[in-house]
Every structure is written in C-alpha cells, then in structure tokens.
Amino acid sequence: MTGVQTCALPISPKVTTLVPTSEKDAQTWRYTTDKPGENWHQSSFDDSSWKSGPGGFGEPTTPGSHVKTVWKSNDIWLRRSLDLPADWKPQTGREYAVRIHHDEDTEIYFDGHLIARTTGFTTDYVEVPLDAEAVKKLHGGKSTLAVHCHQTGGGQYVDVGLVEISETPAKP
C-alpha cells in the first residue's frame, strides 16, 4: 500500500480531582476576614472561632464565579481539612496543580507549606502547575489546605482545589 501515513495519536491530559473545588458541589471551608494569627496556615492552628461556609467566596457578579458565600472585604483567609487515602502519594510521571478561580492575589498552603501563589485574576477555573518542591509536600492522610486571597478592586472571588494530571493517548 502506498501513500498511507502513520502518526502517533495525540496525547491528551487526564485530570483527576484530588481535592474538589466548589464548581459543582459546594465544599465547606472555615474562613475569616479579620487578619488571623501568624501561624494561621499551619495544620495545628485552631480555627474553631472562624466562620464556616460553603465555597466559592466572593461577589456574584464576578465572571465565571460560583459564589455560595458572599465576601466583600479586601482579604479573606480560608482553611479546609482534607483526608486523602493514607497510602496516597504523588506519582512519578504525573503533574500536580492547584485548580483555582481567583480575583485577585492568592497564597495556597498544604499542611503549612506554601505550594502556590497567584497574582491578578482569572475569569474561570484554571490549573496552576505545582513545582517539584511543592509536589514533595503533598501526602496522603489528614492534612490542611489554607488560602489567603487579597482583593484591591473590580470582581472578587476565590475557590481552590487540587488535581493530578497524567497524559493518556487521545481516543481515535
């Protein structure tokens, strides 16, 4: 047979949710709009005096937002307890990312370790890849996801989760 070309199938990412956002189902967070203590992002921090509410947090007029708890101040601090399977650990050959919709600047911590920082805003959910040092901080079992979002003007929203990205051949 002549004139037949073969080529490799394209690779498409497979995204697996590790920690869901509130895009589809509201996730419960502890939150405060008053500046917390210095170690607010540590797992051992006592957030029992903070409010509890469903994510996402912000103004309903913010493009692409899924606001379940209105937030109108300049800053919000969020904490959420996680319970990944005890034997879970990052896999070689996979990428890990924060799935986030933010307006504006954020800092994201996993068990007290800064794993990602964003500036500016998005108008929908995006994946922000974690670097190798941040991935080393991820682990199974009980942990805490903590987020600070700072707002200066315009739209206002924050919602955060974690995903695993692996490559799989696209279906023909």
C-alpha positions as CSV (number, residue, x, y, z in Angstrom):
1,M,0.0,0.0,0.0
2,T,1.4,3.3,-0.9
3,G,0.6,6.8,0.2
4,V,-0.5,5.7,3.7
5,Q,1.0,7.7,6.5
6,T,1.0,6.7,10.1
7,C,1.4,9.1,13.1
8,A,1.3,8.8,16.8
9,L,-2.0,9.5,18.5
10,P,-2.1,12.9,20.2
11,I,-1.7,12.9,23.9
12,S,-4.5,14.5,25.9
13,P,-4.3,15.2,29.6
14,K,-6.4,13.2,32.1
15,V,-7.3,15.4,35.0
16,T,-8.1,13.6,38.3
17,T,-9.6,15.6,41.1
18,L,-7.8,15.1,44.4
19,V,-9.5,17.9,46.3
20,P,-12.6,19.3,44.7
21,T,-13.4,23.0,44.2
22,S,-16.9,24.3,44.7
23,E,-17.6,24.5,41.0
24,K,-20.1,21.7,41.1
25,D,-20.7,20.8,44.7
26,A,-20.2,23.4,47.5
27,Q,-17.2,22.5,49.7
28,T,-17.2,23.6,53.3
29,W,-14.4,25.9,54.5
30,R,-13.5,27.7,57.7
31,Y,-12.9,31.4,57.0
32,T,-12.3,34.8,58.4
33,T,-12.0,38.3,57.1
34,D,-10.1,39.5,60.2
35,K,-6.3,39.1,60.0
36,P,-5.6,35.8,61.8
37,G,-2.6,34.8,63.9
38,E,0.8,34.4,62.4
39,N,0.6,30.6,62.0
40,W,-2.9,30.6,60.5
41,H,-1.8,28.3,57.7
42,Q,-0.3,25.6,59.9
43,S,-2.3,22.4,60.4
44,S,-2.2,22.8,64.2
45,F,-3.8,26.3,64.1
46,D,-7.1,26.5,66.0
47,D,-9.7,27.9,63.6
48,S,-12.7,27.0,65.8
49,S,-13.5,30.7,66.2
50,W,-13.7,31.2,62.4
51,K,-16.9,31.1,60.5
52,S,-17.9,28.1,58.5
53,G,-19.4,28.3,55.0
54,P,-19.6,26.8,51.5
55,G,-17.1,27.9,48.8
56,G,-16.7,29.8,46.5
57,F,-16.3,33.1,48.2
58,G,-16.9,36.5,46.5
59,E,-19.2,38.7,44.6
60,P,-21.9,37.0,42.4
61,T,-21.2,39.5,39.5
62,T,-17.6,38.2,39.1
63,P,-17.3,36.5,35.7
64,G,-17.3,32.7,35.9
65,S,-17.9,32.6,39.7
66,H,-20.0,30.1,41.6
67,V,-20.5,32.2,44.8
68,K,-22.0,30.3,47.7
69,T,-20.7,32.7,50.4
70,V,-20.6,36.4,49.8
71,W,-17.3,38.1,50.5
72,K,-16.8,41.9,50.2
73,S,-13.7,42.8,52.3
74,N,-10.2,43.2,51.0
75,D,-8.9,40.0,52.4
76,I,-10.2,36.5,53.2
77,W,-8.4,33.6,54.9
78,L,-9.7,30.1,54.2
79,R,-8.9,26.7,55.8
80,R,-10.2,23.2,54.9
81,S,-9.4,19.8,56.4
82,L,-8.6,17.1,53.9
83,D,-8.4,13.4,54.2
84,L,-6.7,11.8,51.2
85,P,-6.3,8.0,51.3
86,A,-3.5,7.2,53.8
87,D,-1.3,5.4,51.2
88,W,-1.7,8.2,48.6
89,K,1.5,9.9,47.4
90,P,2.5,11.8,44.2
91,Q,3.3,9.5,41.3
92,T,6.3,9.9,39.0
93,G,5.3,11.0,35.5
94,R,2.3,12.9,36.6
95,E,1.9,16.6,37.3
96,Y,0.0,18.2,40.1
97,A,-1.8,21.5,40.1
98,V,-4.0,23.8,42.1
99,R,-7.3,24.2,40.4
100,I,-8.3,27.8,41.1
101,H,-10.6,30.6,40.2
102,H,-9.2,33.8,41.8
103,D,-9.7,37.5,41.8
104,E,-7.2,38.6,43.0
105,D,-3.9,37.6,44.5
106,T,-3.6,34.3,46.4
107,E,-1.3,32.2,48.5
108,I,-2.1,28.5,48.8
109,Y,-0.6,26.3,51.6
110,F,-0.7,22.5,52.1
111,D,0.0,21.5,55.7
112,G,1.6,24.8,56.3
113,H,3.9,24.8,53.2
114,L,3.4,27.4,50.6
115,I,2.7,25.4,47.4
116,A,1.4,28.1,45.0
117,R,1.0,31.8,44.6
118,T,-1.1,33.7,42.0
119,T,-1.5,37.3,41.1
120,G,-4.1,39.2,39.1
121,F,-7.3,37.4,38.3
122,T,-8.9,34.7,36.2
123,T,-12.4,34.7,34.7
124,D,-12.8,30.9,35.0
125,Y,-11.2,27.9,36.7
126,V,-7.6,27.2,35.7
127,E,-4.9,24.8,36.7
128,V,-1.7,26.3,38.2
129,P,1.1,23.7,38.0
130,L,3.0,22.9,41.2
131,D,6.8,22.9,41.0
132,A,8.8,19.9,42.2
133,E,9.4,21.3,45.7
134,A,5.6,21.9,46.2
135,V,4.8,18.4,45.0
136,K,7.2,16.9,47.6
137,K,4.9,18.5,50.3
138,L,1.8,16.6,49.1
139,H,0.9,13.4,51.0
140,G,-2.0,11.2,51.9
141,G,-3.9,11.1,55.2
142,K,-5.2,14.1,57.1
143,S,-3.9,17.5,56.1
144,T,-5.0,21.1,55.8
145,L,-5.4,23.3,52.7
146,A,-5.1,27.0,53.6
147,V,-5.6,30.0,51.3
148,H,-5.3,33.8,51.6
149,C,-6.9,36.0,48.9
150,H,-6.2,39.7,48.7
151,Q,-8.6,42.0,46.7
152,T,-7.9,45.5,45.5
153,G,-10.8,46.3,43.1
154,G,-13.2,45.0,40.5
155,G,-14.5,41.5,40.6
156,Q,-13.9,39.4,43.7
157,Y,-13.8,35.6,44.0
158,V,-11.8,32.7,45.3
159,D,-12.2,28.9,45.1
160,V,-9.4,26.3,45.3
161,G,-8.9,22.5,44.8
162,L,-6.0,20.2,43.8
163,V,-5.8,18.0,40.7
164,E,-3.5,15.3,39.3
165,I,-2.7,15.5,35.6
166,S,-1.5,12.5,33.6
167,E,-1.1,12.0,29.9
168,T,-3.2,9.5,28.0
169,P,-3.5,8.8,24.3
170,A,-6.5,10.5,22.8
171,K,-9.2,8.2,21.6
172,P,-9.4,7.9,17.8
